[in-house]
Amino acid sequence: MDESVIVKMEHIQKRFPGVHALDDVNFLLKSGSVHGLVGENGAGKSTLMKVLTGIYTKDSGSVTVKGRAVNYASPRDALNDGIVMIHQELNLMPHLTVADNIFIGREPRIGPILDDAKKNMMTKELLESLHLDIDPRTRISRLSVAMQQMVEIAKAFSYRAEVMIMDEPTAALTAAEVEELFTFIRDMKARGLGIVYISHRLEELWEITDEVTVMRDGQFVGNLATKDADMGRIIGMMVGRVIYEEPKLHSTTPRDAPEVLRAENLSAPSVRNVSFSLKKGEILGFAGLMGAGRTETMKLVFGANPKTGGRIFLHGRETTINSPKDAVTNGIGYLSEDRKALGLAIGLSVSNNITMADLAKFASRGIVNDRRIAAESSHYVEKMDIRTPSVSQLVGNLSGGNQQKVVVAKWLLRDCEILIIDEPTRGIDIGAKSEIYKLMNQLVEEGKSIIMISSELPELLRMSDRIAVMCEGRKTGEIGISEATQEKIMQLATSRGTIAANDM
């Protein structure tokens, strides 16, 4: 066997009740390389890595690490063997310091007393060896998401990790933070680590990986050197079908479409006199860098945050919205970028989630009609092609794309005519993205109106009829889709003043 091969997985099988999660999967990782692992949600990527790290027990097949057959009984066994997985949801304790988190459970002691001075010194030496300028005494809650991720990696390195598995590491990072992370990964690679890189952002593959393994429906599809691959080929391997979204060259909103929403001079501590309007059947994109104030502006519209100034008009009539209940009563729905925490009740069924925003509709004299709930939610499952074994399935067991459809269904059942969608495809694979785009286009064709916040410029250019751009809490400009380019959007997104579209 090639001496550079540090992990070899052959003919891996794993079944869950009713699901063949891994079907004869092969995977090989070399030391000193970054190996991309891609596939649609539900393809089996995370399951395969959980088998490797001892979270799941394989049904059959073999796993070889550093030339030795292994069968880890727990993640601790894998960790002791130099294999660590950094999950998308970071496993840090925000109220503790950097040093506390890195050496939790392994703290140096003087007799029975914790030796904080030595712990901080060990952490400082570790961080300096990784060229990280972080004070060991800083609380995790005070660090950016990017810096927290670096702490997770430093913690892994403290275990003398030889294999590092990174699951969607850039999902919540800015462009500058992504480049910082990539520099760090390249350093880890140069130190001889084998790195598994799981991501839905396919363009990142050519930035950071040496080779790519593609999975589909729990099966190994193929492995290829990144330099020999192209986007079309990888997408074709992932989904088994052609995915192509026509760019939007002109607005599809009728010129005489009535205005459904107008905001005038919305203000709050992080929002400064923002005004915009939305027409019936329109997708209004909101662009800007992290911290530009896009989400904060929409939370003012939805009544989730208090405003210090400004007015909101619905169909030309000024409307008071001081709470989400006011917004929903007036036909406005909000899909948060964090759908698991703020959009869904993960521990409840699909039917409970779809109907929760209008539960009174299914109750009489305080008694909920479960049969009507099942029938109505089944209608939306079919209408929106939500892939679930039944409406009684826990929504937490669905893929990211299907979870997003459940959130949309919830607001459609509530008959919201205006949908604010924050990062509609974050954490969603390429095939599911296509389905979400089709759904959004279908909704505006039916007369709904959408405000879409997105950090992905291609997504904004593909879906929007107009694009409003923000920077540091201000709206710096607005561009019709026929004139919009990535360069114009970025110029506005980095401008502290207001630039008219025709001045660019």
N, C-alpha and C positions, 0 to 999 in steps of 0.2 A: 504494500500500500504506500502511496505517496506520503513521505514524512511530513509534508506541510498540512496534511489533512488532520484536523483536530477533532471534528465531529463527523460521524457517518451514521445515517439512519437509513435502514433498508426494510422495505415491505411492511411499513407500519400500518396496523389496522386498529381502529378505535370506533366502537359503537356506543351510542347512548340510546335510551328507549325511543324507538321509532326513527332514529337518525343514524346513518352510516357516515360518521364525521370524517374518518380517514380511511381511505381504501387503497391499500398497497402503495403507500407514499415513500419516495426516496428523497434524501436530502444530504448534501455534503458541504461542509464548511472548512475552509483553509485558514490557518493562522496567518496574520498579517494581511488580511483582506476584509473588504466590506461586501457582504452578500445580501442583495435585495431579495425579499420574499413578498410576492404580490399576488393578488387575486381579489375577486369580489368579496363583499361581506358574506360570511358563511362558507367560504371556500375551504377553510380548515387551517389557515395560517397560524392563528393563535393556539388552536388545539394542538397542532404539531409541536409548537414550542413549549406548550404546557406538558406534553409528554416528555420532551427532552429534559425539562427542569423538575420533573417529579411531581408536578401538580396533578396530572392525570397518569393513570397506569395504562399502558398500551395493552391491547388484547393479544396482539402477536407482532412479530417482526423483531429486529435487533437494533440496538443503539450502541455505538462504539465511540468512546471518548479517549483521545490520546493513545489509540491503539488497544484499548482495554474495553471489553464488553461491560456495560453498566446497566443497572436497573434501579434507578433512584426511587426510594420510597417516599421522599419528601423534598421540597425545595431546599431545605437545609442540607441534605445530602449533596445536591447539585452544587450549592454554594460552596460547600467544603471542598468540592472538586474543581472550583474555579469557574463555575457557570452561573451567571446572574441574568435575570430578566428585569428590565426597567419598563414598567407598565405605563400606558397612556395616562392613567390616573395615578399621580405620584404618591408613593407610600411614605411621606414624611409627616412628622408631627409639628404643625405650625407654631405651637406654643413653646417648643423647645429650641435650643440653639443649634447651629450647624454642627458643632462638636458633639452635642448630645445625640443628634440624629445619626451621625456617622458611626459612633461607637456604642450605640444603645445595646445593652446586654453584654458588652465586652469592655466595660469601663475599667481603666486602671485603678487599683486600690492600694491604700496603705492599711493593711489589716482589713477591718470591716468598713473602713471609711473610703468613700470615693475620692480619687485624687484628681480634682478638676484642673489643677495647674498642668499636670502631665497630660491629661486628655486634650486640653487646648493646645499644648505644645505639639503633641502627636498630630493633631488635626492641621495645625499650621504647617508642619513639615510636609504632610501629605498634599495639602492644597498647593504649596509652593512647588512641589515636585511636578504637579500637573499644570503649573503656570496659571493658577487661579487666584485672583486677588480678592479673597473673601475673608472677613474677620471670623474666626471660629466661634466668637461669642455672640454673633448676630442671630437674632431669632429668625427662624425660617419664614415666618409670616411677613417679614420686612424685605424679603428678596423677591425679585421678579420671577415669573414662571421659568424663564430661561436659566436664571441662576439656581433656582431650585433643582432644575434638571441636572445642572453641573454637579450639585451636591450629591444627587442620586448616583451619578457616574463615579464621583470621588469615593462614595461609600462602597460601590462595587469594587473599585480598584483597591480599597483597603483590605478586601478579602483575597487579594492577589488574583483577581479575575483573569482568566485566559479567554473566556467566551462571554461576550456581552450581547444580549438580545434587546433591541430597542423597538418598542411598539408605538408607532405614530409619534415619533419624538418632536416633530415640528408643528403639530396640529394647532398649538396655541401660541406660536412664536411669531414675532415680526420678522421682516426680511433681514434686518441687521442681526437679530438674534439667531436666525437660521444659519447665517454665514459664520457666526461665532461658534455655533454648535458644530458645523462642518469642519472648521479648523481644529476643533478639539477632537473630533472623530478621526481626522487624518493623523493627529498626533498619537492617538491610541493605536491606530493601524500600524504606524511606524514603530511602535513599541512591541509589535508582534501579536496583538490581540486579534482574534477572529470575531467579527461583528456581524450580527444578523440585523438587517434593517428592514422593518415592516412599515410600509407607507402607502397611502392612497394617492399621494402627490407624485404621479409617475415622472414628472419632469425632473424630480430630485434624483432619480436613478442615475442619470448621466452626470450629475454633479458629484456623487459621493460613492457609488458602488462599482465593484469590479466585475461582478456577475449577478445574474438574476435567475431565480427559480419562480416559475409560475404555477399556481394551483387553481383548480376549478372543481367545484362540487365535491370537495374532499379527496380529489385525486391529483397526482403529480402530472402536469401537462408537459413541462419541459424546462431545460436549463440552458442558458446561453450567456456568452460574454457580453457585457453591457456595450462595449464598443462596436459589436457586430449587430446590435439590436436597433430597432426604430420603434417609435411610439405605436404606429399602426400594427406592427407585428405583435407587440406585447399585449395591446388591447384585444386583438383578435384571439390570442391564446387565453387571455383571462375570461372573456365572455362568450367565446365561440360564435360570435356574430359581429357584424359591422356596426360600430357606434360612430355616428357622425352627426354633429349638431350644426345646422346651417347658421352662420353668423347673421345677426339681425342688421340689415343694411339701412332700414328705415323704420320709422314708428308704425305700428299696426293700429294705433289708437285713432279713431275717426277725429278729424279736425273739429267737428262740432260736438264732440263728446262733452257732456256736462261735468262740471267740477263737483266732486263728492266730498273733498276735504281740503281745507286751507288752514295753514298755521301761520300766524303773524307774530314775529318778534318773540319767539319762545326763549325764555331765559331761566337759568338755574346756575349754581356755582360753576358747573363745567360746560354750560351751554350759553352762547352769547347772541341774542337777537336773531335766532334762526327762523327764516320764513320759507315756505314752499307750498305747492298745491299739488293735488292728485286728481286725475280725471277718471271717469267711469271706464273700466276696461283697460286700464293702463298699468304697466309695471314701471314704477319709479325707482331707479337704483340709487343707493346712497354709498358713495365711495369715500375713502380716507384711510390714513394710516392708523395703527393702534393708538387709542387715546384721543382720537380726533373729535369724539363726542357724538358719534352717530347713534350708538345704542342709548346713550343718555337722553338724546333728543326724542327718540321714539318712546322712551319710558315716560317722558312728559306728556306725549300725545295719548298714551295709554293710561295715564293717571297713576302709574306705579311709583313715580317720584314727584315730589311737590315742585311746582314751578314758582319762580319769583316774579315772573312777568310773562306777558304774551296772551294771545287769544286763539281759540280754535273754532273753526266754522265747519259745519256739516251741511251740505246742500245749500250753502249760502246763509245759513242761520247760525249765529253764535251759540255755542254749546258749552256748558260747564262740565268738565271732566276732571274730577278730583280723586278718582279711584279707578282701579281696573273694573269694578262693577259698573261704574258710570260708562266706561268705554264699551264694555260688552253690551250693555243695555242699548247703546247707540250704534251697535253693529260693527264694532271694531274688535278684531282678534289679534293676539300677539303670540308669535312663535319664537321663543327664546333661543339664543345660540346654544344654551346649555339645556337641551331638551330633556336629559335624564333627571336633572335636578329641579328644573322649573316648568317643564312642559308635560311631564308624564308622572304617573304614580307607578313606578317600576314594579312594585309588588302586587299590583292589581291586574285584572284581565284586560284584554283588548276591548271588550264591550264596556267595562266600567270606565276605561279611559275615554272612549269615544263619547260617552253620554254624560260624563261628569260635569261639563259646563252648562248642561240644561237638564239636570236631574229632576227638577220639579215637573217637567213635561211628562215624566213616567211615573209620577206618584199621585195617589188619590187618598185623601184622608190620612196622610202619613205613611201609606203602604206603597212600596215601590213594586211596580209590575215587571218582574224579571223577564217574563216572556216577551213583552214589548221591547225591552232593552235589547234582548238577544236578536229580535227581528230587525230592529232599526240599525243596530251596529252591523249585522250581517249584510244589510243593504249597502252600507258604506264600504265594507270590506270588499264586496263585489265591484262596486262602482269605481273604487280607487285601486283595485288589484293589490290589496294588502295580502301578502303571502304569509298565512298563518294556518296551522292545522284546524283551528276553530276560534270562535270569538271568546271562548273561555281560556285560551292560552294566556299565560302571563306575558305582559307586553315587554318585560325585561328579557324575555327569551327570543325576541325578534331581532332581525338585523337592523342596523342604523337607518337604512333607507325605509324599511317598513315602519319603524318607530316614527320617523318623520311623517309618513303618510297618516299614521294614527293621530298625530297632533293636528294635522290639517283637517282630518275628518271631524275631530272634536269641534273645531270652529265652524265647519260647514253645517254640521247638525244644529249648531246654535244660530245658524243663518246669518253669519257675519258677512257683510258686503265689502268690508275693508280688512285686508290681512297684512299685518306687519310681520315680515319673515326675516329674522336675524340669522345670517350665515346659513342659508337653506341646505347646503350640501357639506357642511363641515363633518369630517369623519366618515364620509359616505363614498363608496367605491364608484368607479367610472360608469358601470352599468346602472346602478341605482341613481346616480346623478342624472342620467338621461331620462329616467322615469320621473324624477322630481321636476325636471324642466318641462316635460310633456304635460304633467299635471298642472303646473303653473300656467302654461299657455292655454290649457283647457279651461281653467278657472276664469281667466280674463275674457276668453271667448264667450263664456256664460254670463259676463257682465260684472264679475267681481273686480276689485281693484287691489293692487299689491304694491306695498313698499318693501323693497328688498335691500337689506344691508349685506354687503359682501366684501371680503378682503381679496377676492380673486378677480383680477381685472378681466381675464377672458370670460368669466361668468357674467360680469356686469355688461360687457359688450355683447354677449350672446343673448341676454334676456331682456335688457332694459329698453324702454321707449325713450326715456330721458334719464340723465344721470346727474344728481346733485352731489357736489364734492365738499367735504368739510376738512378743516385743519384747525387744531387747537380750539375746538368749541365753536368755531364760526363756519358758516357756509361761505365758501370762497368762490363758488361758481356753479354753473349749471350748463350742461351740454346736451343737445339733441343727439340721438343715436347715430344719425347720418353723418354728423361731424365728429363723433367721438373717436379718440384713439387712446392707446395706453399712455402715450407721451403727454397728451393734453390733460388726462386725468391726473397723472403724477405731478404735472406742473401745478395744478390747482391744489393737490393734496399736500404740497410742501410750501404753499404760499400763505403768508400771514395776513395778506390783504385780500381784497376781492378783485378778481379778474373777470371781466366779461368774456364770454365764449368767443365773441367776434374780435377780441383783441389778441387772441392767441395765434 
